[in-house]
Amino acid sequence: MKIRTALTLKNTCATAAVFLLCTILIYIVSEHTRSKTFFHDLKSEAITKAHLFLQNKVDPKTMQDIYLNNKEFINEVEVAIYTPDFKMLYHDAVQNDIIKENRQMISSILNKKEIEFYIGKYQGIGMLYTLNGKNYIVTAAAYDGYGYANLTKLKNALLILFIIGLTLLFATGYILARTALRPIREIVKEADIITASQISRRLPVKNRKDELGELSTTFNALLNRLEVSFNAQKMFVSNVSHELRTPLAALIAELDIASQKERSCQQYRTTILNALNDARRMTKLIDGLLNLAKADYQQEQIKMEHIRLDELLLDVREFILRAHPDYHIEIIFEQEEAEDDSLITVNGNHYLLSIAFSNLIENNCKYSADHSSFIQISYWDKCAVVRCSDDGMGMSDTDKQHLFKLFYRGEQEKVAEGHGIGMALSQKIIRLHRGDIAVHSEKEKGTTFIVELPHI
């Protein structure tokens, strides 16, 4: 079932329920009014007949004849008059006797002064009537044919009105729902056109303040993020293909040349070493890409723990020195060592932070003449600060501008081998830990990386 049909049915049912309740209340109030009005008419008729009889203004025979003659054409009121000791003084039609009075009823009338009751389809009253200092019991009963006829007409009119109103409500509700949902149909039609090849298209936003405008704006923001992600993915795949092609081509060329003719053991050894170096380059590139993929995780997907930065940096220093014994790495505290460990303790992932700082320190060592890196640890109110410095050749403004761009290799590409992944990976990891990284560098004066991480 479509939304417009469901909305129409729900709206019609809800309104119909309210409409039905109103019609029922109208009928109940009308019946109550009819009943009260007829009881009042019965009382007036009873008092009139009792007064005429007790004042001897009309003889009983004439009153009975009038009652019997009128009964043929109208719903005449049947009146009876009794003394308090249950002696009947007058009765319009004893043979009919609609009320069938008894002593218990007479006693009730004497106690309550006036009673109202139903006898099947008839309404009746009993009242204490006083004339010239004497008390009389007067009863009256009749059928309200005129009132019930009007009530039936009202019921039929309400029923017809309900059916017509329900039909109009359904039609109006359907038209309103269709009109209200027309923008959604337009959004659906436009969204159906958007594909991976047309991801630059956006949904129309007519009114940013209504719910549909908010939906379109939110969806467009999602498309913006997806477009950025798709473009980044295309660039990533393109760059990865290019980066992997170079060592693979070199590897294939070395092996192809070696297989073309017989060579000496030394030549074969040289070929194998070259192929091994190319394979290692590919392994290092693939490791970098895998770590880059991990750095793209959301923070809640990564296991976090409390890590002391000084201990982490000592582990990183030991790992780098095992791989490069000729490197020199010095770690110092810029301030006195913190008495409160929390000032240099961060909430993070040990593996990823180790990669980030390894890349920064190795970058210092690779591009300095003495392969040295000086690491300074300090802290402030809300964050711990790590500075990784070298006194090497420094960077140009262009290199600094593109330093954290994936696969970018600057003017110093020939000085040290690399794939342009390390700096981009470090930035991703630091930002994943809600930190910040900056670089200060001048030509021939060295480079300093400044990392700020919120401490616990």
N, C-alpha and C positions, 0 to 999 in steps of 0.2 A: 504494500500500500504506500502510495506516495505521500509526502509530507502534507501537501495542500489538501488531499482527501482526508487524511487523518486529522488535520487541524479543523477542517470544516465539520467533520463528524463530532469531534470533541466539543467544539464551540456550540454546535447545534444542540447536542445532548445537554450541555451545561445550561444553555439559555432555555431550552425546552423544560428542563427540570424547574428552573425558577419560574417560568411562565405557567407551568402546570400548577405549581404551588400557589401562585397568585390567583389563578382561576378557581382553585379549590377553596381558597380563603374567601374569595368573592361569593362563591356559592354558599359557604357556611354562614358568612355574615348576613347574606340575603335571607337564608332560611331562619336564622335567629331573629332578624328584624320582622319577617312575616309572622313568626310565632308570637312575638311580643305584641305586635300590632293586633293580631286576631284575639289574643287574650284580652287586650284593652277593649276591643269591640264587643266581645262577649260580656264583659263587665258592664259596659254602657247599656247594652240591650237588656241585660238582666235587671239593672236598676230601673230602667224605663218601664218594663213590664210589671215589676214589683210595685212601683209607685202607682201605676194606673190601676192595678188590682186592689191594692190596700186602700187607696183613696176612693174606691168604688166609682171611678170615672168611666170604666168600661167593665161590663159584666163578663164573667168567666166564659160564658158560651160564645160570646162574640170574639174574645181573644183566642179561644181554641179554634174557631172557624177560620179566623185570619191565619193562624199557624198552619192548619191543615191545607188551606187553599194555596198559601204561598209556597208550601213545601213541594208542590207539584212543579214549580218553576225555579225557585231559588233555594239556596242552602239556609233555610230558616233556623233561627236559634230556638232550641227547646229549653224552656224555663220551668222550674218548679220552686214552690215556696213552702217552707216548713216552719213550725214553731220550734223553739229550742228543745222541747221535749219530744221531738220527732213526730209531730202531728202534721200531716199534709194539708195545706190550705188551698194550694192550686198546683195544677200540672197541665202543661200544654198538650201532652199526649201520653197518658198513662200506659196505653197499649204499646208504645215504643219504648219509653223509659230508657233512654240511652245511658244515663249515668248509673241508674240502679243504686240509689242512696241507701245507706244503712246507718245504724246508730254510731258505729265507729267513725264513719265519715262526718256525721253531725258533730261528734265530740271533737274531732280534729279541727273542724271549721271554728267551733266555739273557742278552742285554745289558740289557734293561729290567726283568727279573724278573716283570713283569706288564703285559699289554696288554688294552685293551678296544676292540671294533670292532663294526661292523654288517655283516651279509651280507644285503642286501635287507631283508626284514621281520624277519629274525632278528638277535638280539644274541649276540655271542660274546666269550669271554675266553680268554686264554692266560696260564699262570702257571708259575713254577718252584716245584716242590714237593719238599721235602726230608724223607726218612724214613730213620731209622737210618743217617744219614751219607751217604746216596746221594741224588743229584738226579734228578728226573723232570720231564718236561714234561707238563702237564695242560691240555687244552683242553675247553671246554664251550660249547654253543650251544643256544638255544631261542627260541620265539616267545612273547612276553608277551601272550597272548590276554586274560587277566583284566585286566591293566593297561590295554591298549588299549581294552577294552570300557568300563572305568571312565572312561577319557579321553574316549571318544565321548559317554558320558552327561554328563560335565562340560561338553563342548562344546555339546551340545544345551541343557543347563540354562542355560549362560551366554547362548546365543543367545536363548532364550525370555525370560530375565531382561532382556536388553538391549532386546528389543522392548517388553516390558511397561513397563520403566523409561523408555524413550523416550516412550511414549504418556503415561505419568503426568507426565513432565517437561514435555511440551508442554501438557497440560491445566493443570498447576499454574502454569507460566510464563504462560499466557494469562490465568488468573484473577488472578495477582499483577500482571501488566502492566495489566490492566483496572482493578484496584483502585488501583494506583499512579497511573494516568493519569486517574482520575475527577476529581480537583481541576482538572486541565487542561481537561477537558470543561466543568466548571462555569465556569472562567475564560473559555473561548471563548464559552459561552452568554451570560455576563454582558457580555462585550466586544461581542458582536453587537448587544446592545440599545443600547449607547452610540452616540448620533448627535450631530450638531451642536446639535440642540434639547434633547438630554438629556446634555450634556457634564458636568453636575454629578454624574452617577452615578459611583461608584467600584467597583473590583473588591474582592471580599471577601478579607481577609487572615487566615487561620486561625493560621498560625505564621510569624512574621517571621524565624525563624532558619533555616528550610529554604529550598531553592532556589526553590520555588514562591512562598513568602512574599516572597522578595527580588524575584522577577519581578513579582508583583502590586504590591509597594511601588514599584518602579521605574516600572511602567506608570501607577500612580496619580499619581506625581510628574510624569510626562509629561503626564497629563491636566490636572493643576493648571496647568502652564505653558501648555498649549493653551487652557485656559479663560480664563486671564489674557489671553492673546494675542487670543482671539476677542472677549472683552469690550472690550479696548482697541481692536480693529479696528472693532467696532460703534460705540463712542463716537467714534472717529476719523472714520468715515464720516458719522455724524450731525452732528458738529461741522463737518466740511468742507462738508457740504451746507448747513448753516446759514450758515456764513461766506461761501460763494460766492453764496448766494441774495440776500444784502443788496446787494452791488455790482451784481449782475445786475438785480435789481429796480429799483434806482436808475437804471441805464443804460437799461433798457427804458422806464421812466417818462419820463425826459428826452427820449428819441427819440420816444416816443409823443406827448408834448405838442407837440414841435416839428413833428410831421407833421400835426397836426390843422388848422392854419390858417397862412396866410401871416404871416411875421414879418419884423422888420427884420434887417439884416445883423448888428447888434450882438447881438440876441437869439439869432440862429443861432450866432454866435460863442460866446456864453456857454454855449449848450446843448452845442456841440461840446467846449468846454473841460471842462465838467462830465462829459460822457461820457468824455473822455480821462482825466480824473482817476480815474473809476471803473474804467476799463480798466487803468490803472497800478496801482491798488489790487489788482485781480484778479491781475495779473502778479506783483506782489510777494508776494501770498498763495500763488500757485502755486509760485514760486521757493522760498518758505519750506517748503512741503510737500515739494518734491523734495529739498531739503537735509535735511529731517527723515527722509525715507526712507533717504538715504545714511548718516545717522548711526545707523540701525538695523542696518547691516551688522556682521558679525563682524570682529574685528580682522585676522584672517588674510585677509579679502577686500579689504582696503584697502592700497594701496601706502604703505609707511612709509619715512621717510628721516630723517637727522639734520638738525634745524632749530635755529638759534640764535634764542632768544626775542626778543632785542633787535632783530635784523634783521627778524623776522616782525612785531613790533609797529610798527616804523618803516614797513614796507610797508602795514600796516593803517591807520596814522595818515594816510599819504599818500592812500590810497584814500578814506577818510572825508572828508578835507578837500577833495578834488576834488568830491565830491558836496555837501558842506555847508561852503562857505568861511567861514561865520560861526562855526563850531565852533572851540574852543580845546583842543588836546590836548598835554599835556606828559609826556614820558617821562624818568624819572630812575632812577639806581641808588641803592638804599637803602644799600648797602655800596660800598666801592671796587670798581671794575670788576674782574671776576675775571681772574686771570692764566691760569687753566686754563679754556679755552672749554667744556669738558665740563660745568662746573657750571651753565651757562645754556643747554645744548644738550639737546634732548629728541628722542626718537624718535617721529615723528608724521607726519600728513598735512597738508601746507602749506595746502591748500584748506580743509579742515574746521576747522583751528585758526584760520585767518583769519576764517572765519564766526563762530566762537565768540567771539573777542575783539572783532570788529566789533559784535556784538550788545551785549556788555557795555559797550563804550565809548560806543556810540550811546545806550544807555539812560541812562548818566551825563549825556551832553550834552542829551538831550531833557528830562530832568526837573530840570535846574539852570537858574537864572535867567540865568547868563552863558554857557550852553552849553559848559561846561568839563568836562574829565576829566583827572585826574592819575593817571599810571600809574607804579607803583614796582616795580622788579625787584630781587629778592633771591634768595638760595640758602642751602640747608642741606646736611647730609650726604648726604641721599638725594633731595632734590627741589628744584626751582626754584619760586619763589613770585612771582606777579604780583598786585598789588593795583590795582584800578581804582576810583577814588574821585571823588565829586562833593560839592558843598556845597549840594545842592538841597533839595527839600521832604521827602525821606525817605519811608519807608513805614510803614504801620501794622502791628501784629502779625498781623492777618488777611492782609494782602498778603504779608508775609514767609512765612507758612505755606503759601500757595498760589502763590508766585512761580513755581516751576518746573513748575506744572501746565499741561498743554497747553491752549491757547485761553483761559487765564484772563487777564482784564483787570481790574485792581484799581480802587481808588478814584480813581486819577489818569487814568482812561480818557479823560476830556474834555480833559486837559491836552495830551496828545500822541496822535497816531493810531497804532494798532498792531493786530495780529491775535492776540496771545497765543501766538505761536510762538517768538519769539526766545530767551526764557529757558529754555524746555524744550529747545530745540535746543542751546543752549550747554551745558546740563548733560549731555545725551546725548553730545555730542562730547568733553567733558572726561572723562567716565567711560569712553568708548571708548578713550581714551588712558591708562587706568589712573590717572587723576588724581582730584582732589576739588575741589568748588566750594562756597563758603559765602557768605552775605550778612550784613552788619551794617548796620543802618539805624535811625535814630530820626527821628521827626517834626521837620521844620524844621532838622535837623542833617546831612542828607546821607546818602549810601549808599556802602558800600564792598563790592565783590565781591573775594573772595580765592580765587585759583586756585592749586592745588598740582599740579605735574606732575613725575613722576620723571625726573631727568636721567640721561644716559648714564654 
